[in-house]
């Protein structure tokens, strides 16, 4: 029996966006979709491969990673691992840490998304094996000026120092806790606080966009 057809129109899978159902199924009877890759190339992918994540682009991503690896020769370096993990946390919705990064609005600057070489030119080599990639503003992006190599002790110390508490209606909570209560990102709440009073920021309902 043919696999029931799911409507994937407009759904995004990695770099691919499903455009329309392909009229011809694959040889094994699986439905296929015409997809548009971020690079502009159209490709045909089965529903199974899209939803499982086994196909995420028209093939351009694999070629880019191969080119970068051959060019810089550091695919096994700690710096390359930091760069790759950074991109995955922020861009891949299937990553286990996505909710704490891309899911809450943490982005990667275009320069670093473009290539590992740009990232390495800006960040340099890690000072020691004890250092890892750290954002100075925990609500800010991965970008030059907001990132550094830091030890775990330095990161813990700065995390304690940069916790912002807000008091309202007899409650004193971290900014991040208020943001969760309001179902918004910490960055959005910071913008509210800059525009008005604490009471307005914490009591004004979010505007909902009705399609």
C-alpha positions as CSV (number, residue, x, y, z in Angstrom):
1,X,0.0,0.0,0.0
2,X,1.4,3.4,-0.9
3,X,2.6,5.6,1.9
4,X,0.0,8.3,2.8
5,X,0.9,11.7,1.5
6,X,1.9,14.3,4.1
7,X,1.6,18.0,3.2
8,X,5.1,19.4,3.7
9,X,4.6,22.5,1.6
10,X,6.6,25.4,3.0
11,X,8.3,23.2,5.7
12,X,12.0,23.7,6.1
13,X,14.5,20.9,6.5
14,X,18.1,22.1,6.9
15,X,18.8,24.1,3.8
16,X,15.8,22.7,2.0
17,X,12.3,24.1,1.7
18,X,9.5,21.8,0.4
19,X,7.8,23.5,-2.6
20,X,5.4,21.0,-4.0
21,X,4.6,17.3,-4.2
22,X,6.4,15.5,-7.0
23,X,3.8,13.5,-9.1
24,X,6.1,10.5,-9.4
25,X,6.9,8.4,-6.4
26,X,10.3,6.8,-5.8
27,X,10.9,3.2,-6.9
28,X,10.1,1.9,-3.5
29,X,6.8,3.7,-3.5
30,X,7.8,6.5,-1.2
31,X,6.4,10.0,-2.0
32,X,8.8,12.7,-3.1
33,X,9.0,16.5,-2.9
34,X,10.4,19.2,-5.1
35,X,12.6,21.3,-2.7
36,X,14.4,24.5,-3.1
37,X,17.8,24.7,-1.5
38,X,19.1,27.9,0.1
39,X,21.7,28.1,-2.7
40,X,18.9,28.3,-5.3
41,X,19.1,24.8,-6.7
42,X,15.9,22.7,-7.0
43,X,16.2,19.1,-6.0
44,X,13.8,16.1,-5.4
45,X,13.8,14.3,-2.1
46,X,11.7,11.6,-0.5
47,X,9.5,12.5,2.5
48,X,11.4,10.0,4.6
49,X,14.8,11.6,3.9
50,X,13.5,15.1,4.5
51,X,11.9,14.3,7.9
52,X,14.7,12.1,9.1
53,X,17.3,14.8,8.3
54,X,19.4,12.4,6.2
55,X,19.2,14.9,3.4
56,X,19.6,18.6,4.3
57,X,20.7,20.3,1.1
58,X,21.0,19.7,-2.6
59,X,24.6,18.6,-1.9
60,X,26.1,22.0,-1.6
61,X,26.6,21.7,2.2
62,X,28.7,18.6,1.8
63,X,30.8,20.2,-0.9
64,X,31.4,23.3,1.1
65,X,32.5,21.3,4.2
66,X,34.8,19.3,1.9
67,X,36.2,22.4,0.3
68,X,36.8,24.0,3.7
69,X,38.4,20.9,5.1
70,X,40.8,20.6,2.2
71,X,41.6,24.3,2.3
72,X,42.4,24.9,5.9
73,X,43.5,21.4,6.9
74,X,42.0,21.8,10.4
75,X,38.9,19.6,10.3
76,X,40.2,17.7,13.4
77,X,41.2,20.8,15.4
78,X,39.5,22.0,18.5
79,X,38.9,25.4,16.8
80,X,37.1,23.7,13.9
81,X,35.0,21.6,16.4
82,X,34.0,24.8,18.3
83,X,33.0,26.5,15.0
84,X,31.0,23.5,13.8
85,X,29.2,23.0,17.2
86,X,28.4,26.7,17.3
87,X,26.7,26.5,13.9
88,X,24.8,23.3,14.7
89,X,23.5,24.7,18.1
90,X,22.2,27.8,16.4
91,X,21.0,26.5,13.0
92,X,20.0,22.9,13.4
93,X,16.6,22.4,15.0
94,X,17.4,18.7,15.6
95,X,20.4,19.6,17.8
96,X,19.7,18.7,21.4
97,X,20.9,22.2,22.6
98,X,19.0,24.1,19.9
99,X,16.3,25.3,22.4
100,X,19.0,27.1,24.4
101,X,20.6,28.7,21.4
102,X,18.9,29.1,18.0
103,X,15.6,28.5,19.7
104,X,15.9,31.5,21.9
105,X,17.2,33.8,19.3
106,X,21.0,33.3,19.5
107,X,22.4,33.9,16.0
108,X,25.8,33.5,14.2
109,X,27.1,36.5,12.3
110,X,27.1,36.2,8.5
111,X,30.9,36.4,8.4
112,X,31.3,33.3,10.6
113,X,28.6,31.4,8.9
114,X,30.4,32.0,5.6
115,X,33.6,30.1,6.5
116,X,35.7,28.6,9.2
117,X,38.6,30.7,8.0
118,X,36.8,33.9,8.9
119,X,36.0,32.5,12.4
120,X,39.7,31.5,12.9
121,X,41.0,34.9,11.6
122,X,38.8,36.7,14.2
123,X,39.2,34.4,17.1
124,X,42.7,33.0,16.7
125,X,43.9,29.7,18.2
126,X,42.7,28.7,21.6
127,X,45.3,29.8,24.2
128,X,45.2,26.4,25.9
129,X,43.2,23.1,26.0
130,X,41.3,24.6,29.0
131,X,39.8,27.4,26.9
132,X,36.5,27.1,25.1
133,X,34.3,29.5,23.0
134,X,32.3,31.9,25.2
135,X,29.9,34.8,24.5
136,X,30.5,37.8,26.7
137,X,26.8,38.9,26.5
138,X,24.9,35.6,27.0
139,X,21.9,37.0,25.1
140,X,24.0,38.3,22.2
141,X,25.1,36.7,19.0
142,X,28.2,34.7,18.1
143,X,30.2,37.5,16.5
144,X,33.5,39.3,16.7
145,X,33.4,41.6,19.8
146,X,31.0,39.3,21.7
147,X,33.1,36.1,21.7
148,X,36.3,35.0,23.3
149,X,38.3,32.0,24.4
150,X,37.7,31.6,28.1
151,X,38.3,28.9,30.8
152,X,35.4,27.3,32.7
153,X,36.3,29.2,35.9
154,X,36.2,32.5,34.0
155,X,32.9,31.6,32.4
156,X,31.3,30.6,35.7
157,X,32.5,33.8,37.4
158,X,31.1,36.0,34.6
159,X,27.9,34.1,34.5
160,X,27.4,35.0,38.1
161,X,28.3,38.6,37.6
162,X,26.1,39.2,34.6
163,X,22.9,37.8,36.1
164,X,20.4,40.7,36.0
165,X,17.7,40.7,38.7
166,X,14.4,42.6,38.3
167,X,12.0,43.4,41.1
168,X,8.3,43.9,40.5
169,X,5.2,43.5,42.5
170,X,7.1,42.1,45.4
171,X,9.0,39.5,43.3
172,X,12.7,39.6,42.6
173,X,13.7,37.2,39.8
174,X,16.5,37.0,37.2
175,X,15.7,38.7,33.9
176,X,15.7,35.3,32.2
177,X,13.1,34.0,34.6
178,X,10.8,37.0,33.8
179,X,11.4,36.4,30.1
180,X,10.3,32.7,30.4
181,X,7.2,33.8,32.3
182,X,6.3,36.2,29.5
183,X,7.1,33.6,26.8
184,X,9.7,35.9,25.2
185,X,13.4,35.9,24.7
186,X,15.7,37.7,27.2
187,X,16.8,39.9,24.4
188,X,13.2,41.0,23.7
189,X,12.6,41.8,27.3
190,X,15.8,43.8,27.5
191,X,14.5,45.9,24.5
192,X,11.2,46.5,26.4
193,X,13.1,47.6,29.5
194,X,15.1,50.1,27.5
195,X,11.9,51.6,26.0
196,X,9.9,52.0,29.2
197,X,9.4,51.2,32.8
198,X,9.8,47.9,34.5
199,X,6.0,47.7,35.2
200,X,5.2,48.3,31.5
201,X,7.8,45.8,30.3
202,X,6.5,43.1,32.6
203,X,2.7,43.6,32.2
204,X,2.2,44.7,28.6
205,X,0.8,41.6,26.7
206,X,2.8,40.4,23.7
207,X,1.3,41.5,20.4
208,X,0.1,38.5,18.4
209,X,0.3,38.5,14.6
210,X,-2.9,37.1,13.1
211,X,-2.4,35.5,9.7
